[in-house]
Amino acid sequence: MSINALTAEVREQVDTFLQKQLSRHSINEPLTRAMEHGVLLGGKRVRPYLLMTIADICHGDKHAALAAAAAIELIHAYSLIHDDLPAMDNDDLRRGQPTCHIAFDEATAILAGDALQTLAFELLSESPLGGLNADRQLSMVNALARASGSAGMCAGQAIDLQATDQHVNETELEHMHKHKTGALIEAAATIGVLCGEEKAQKWQPHFKTFAAHLGLAFQVQDDILDVIGNTELLGKPQGSDTAANKSTYVQLLGVDGAQQYLNSLHEKALLSLADIPYNTAKLEQFSDVLLKRDH
């Protein structure tokens, strides 16, 4: 099974929800179109799938999980729009489509990213959020904010920019990706548990550990695919990291070494689920499909 087939149902639910919210919240048509371009033109929906699957495993509130899944995808989409900008990675292609600043213009792309970010927190802070109490909802907002900012994704992006044209060791590379890629994936797991029943909350660290290993393995796989994948399947130029002189796991370990590291992280992710007294078969399947994808 492909990752797109596995996440299809969640993707349809989240995209329908997002389309409705974008129509409801925006008053400027060019800005709305740029936001839609950034968040609705494809994507595997890895983070929403992880969040909603964990929420379901933990017998969670379905309305809250859907809103939270949409929120985390909005943050991810905003980060990609800004990541592609000329001042950052200067990419022309994303998900097989022109990047937002190419399809529109640089100023509109910046504003679209800003608007997607703020919409994420608007959705997550609306009251009521399903059947969740205010304390649980506040914890979800806090988890997403911490994962998105200067202690999470933005820090990882800053480290990545500083590391361009520099030689970094494996420890430094792991530190960068745990923040740039891993922080939002860990937040998806944490928020998924927060949507769940009270007795599930004690297992939050176990789900978060699973997500931490999965997130790093996901990045290692991306580095491998940047070398051995093809542009049509990847939806972005193959070899773009190499061309930009980015530090990658393939650069440090070689393709075979990176694959061995990925396999080790996958094993650790699965082991972290062992003590959880819920049926985690869907997470095991998800990790298998995600880490064996070809794009």
Residue pairs with C-beta under 8 A, 6 or more apart in sequence:
1 289
2 289
2 293
3 44
3 46
3 289
3 290
3 293
4 11
4 44
6 49
6 285
6 286
6 289
7 44
7 45
7 46
7 48
7 49
10 45
10 48
10 49
10 52
10 53
10 69
11 43
11 44
11 45
11 48
11 49
13 52
13 66
13 69
14 45
14 48
14 66
14 69
14 70
14 73
15 40
17 66
17 67
17 70
18 39
18 40
18 70
18 73
18 74
19 36
19 40
21 70
21 119
21 123
22 32
22 35
22 36
22 39
22 40
22 119
23 32
25 119
25 122
26 32
26 35
26 115
30 104
30 108
31 108
31 111
31 112
31 115
33 104
34 100
34 103
34 104
34 108
34 109
34 111
34 112
35 112
35 115
35 116
35 119
37 97
37 100
37 103
37 104
37 112
38 77
38 78
38 80
38 81
38 100
38 109
38 112
38 113
38 116
39 73
39 74
39 77
39 116
41 95
41 97
42 95
42 96
42 97
42 235
43 73
43 76
43 77
43 95
45 73
46 185
46 218
46 290
47 69
47 72
47 73
47 76
47 184
47 185
47 188
48 69
48 70
48 72
48 73
48 188
49 69
49 286
50 185
50 188
50 189
50 192
50 211
50 214
50 283
50 286
51 65
51 68
51 69
51 72
51 188
51 189
51 191
51 192
51 195
52 65
52 66
52 69
52 192
53 192
53 282
53 283
53 286
54 60
54 188
54 189
54 192
54 193
54 195
54 196
54 207
54 283
55 61
55 62
55 64
55 65
55 68
55 192
55 193
55 195
55 196
56 62
56 65
56 282
57 192
57 196
57 278
57 279
57 280
57 282
57 283
58 192
58 193
58 195
58 196
58 197
58 200
58 203
58 278
59 196
59 197
59 200
60 192
60 193
60 195
60 196
60 197
60 200
61 129
61 130
61 131
61 132
61 195
61 196
62 130
63 129
63 130
63 131
64 129
64 130
64 131
64 132
64 137
64 140
64 195
65 130
65 192
65 195
67 123
67 124
67 126
67 129
67 130
68 124
68 129
68 140
68 144
68 191
68 192
68 195
69 188
70 120
70 123
71 120
71 121
71 123
71 124
71 144
72 120
72 144
72 184
72 187
72 188
72 191
74 116
74 117
74 119
74 120
74 123
75 116
75 117
75 120
75 144
75 147
75 148
75 153
75 184
76 184
77 113
77 116
78 112
78 113
78 114
78 116
78 117
78 120
79 113
79 148
79 153
79 157
79 184
80 94
81 99
81 100
81 101
81 109
81 110
81 112
81 113
81 116
82 88
82 109
82 110
82 113
83 89
83 91
83 157
84 90
84 91
84 94
84 99
84 100
84 101
84 109
85 101
85 106
85 109
85 110
86 101
86 106
88 157
88 161
89 240
89 244
91 99
91 236
91 237
91 240
92 98
92 99
92 102
92 237
93 99
93 231
93 235
93 236
93 237
94 100
94 235
94 236
95 235
95 236
96 232
96 235
96 236
97 103
97 235
99 109
100 108
100 109
100 112
100 113
101 108
101 109
101 110
104 112
117 148
120 144
121 141
121 144
121 145
124 137
124 140
124 141
124 144
125 137
125 141
127 134
127 137
129 137
129 140
130 195
132 140
132 194
132 195
136 194
139 194
140 191
140 194
140 195
143 187
143 190
143 191
143 194
144 187
144 191
146 152
146 183
146 187
147 153
147 183
147 184
147 186
147 187
148 154
148 183
148 184
148 187
149 155
151 179
152 179
152 183
152 184
152 187
153 179
153 180
153 183
153 184
155 179
155 180
156 176
156 177
156 178
156 179
156 180
156 181
156 182
156 183
157 180
159 175
159 176
159 179
159 180
160 176
160 180
160 246
163 172
163 173
163 176
163 246
163 247
164 244
164 245
164 246
164 247
165 245
166 247
167 247
168 176
168 247
169 252
170 249
170 252
170 253
172 247
173 247
173 248
173 249
173 252
174 216
176 247
177 215
177 216
177 219
178 212
178 215
178 216
180 219
181 215
181 216
181 218
181 219
181 222
182 211
182 212
182 215
182 216
182 219
183 215
184 215
185 211
185 212
185 214
185 215
185 218
186 208
186 211
186 212
186 215
188 211
189 207
189 208
189 210
189 211
190 204
190 207
190 208
190 211
192 207
193 200
193 201
193 203
193 204
193 207
194 201
194 204
200 278
203 276
203 277
203 278
206 272
206 273
206 275
206 276
207 276
209 272
210 269
210 270
210 272
210 273
210 283
213 265
213 266
213 268
213 269
213 272
214 265
214 266
214 269
214 287
214 290
214 291
216 265
217 262
217 265
217 266
217 269
217 287
217 291
218 290
218 291
219 249
220 249
220 258
220 261
220 262
220 265
221 262
221 290
221 291
221 293
223 241
223 248
223 249
223 250
223 251
223 258
224 249
224 250
224 255
224 258
224 259
224 262
225 234
225 293
225 294
225 295
226 234
226 238
226 239
226 240
226 241
226 242
226 248
226 250
227 239
227 242
227 250
227 255
228 255
229 238
229 294
229 295
230 238
231 237
231 238
233 294
233 295
234 295
235 295
237 243
241 248
242 248
242 251
249 257
249 258
249 261
250 258
252 258
253 260
253 261
262 291
266 287
266 291
269 287
270 284
270 287
273 280
273 283
273 284
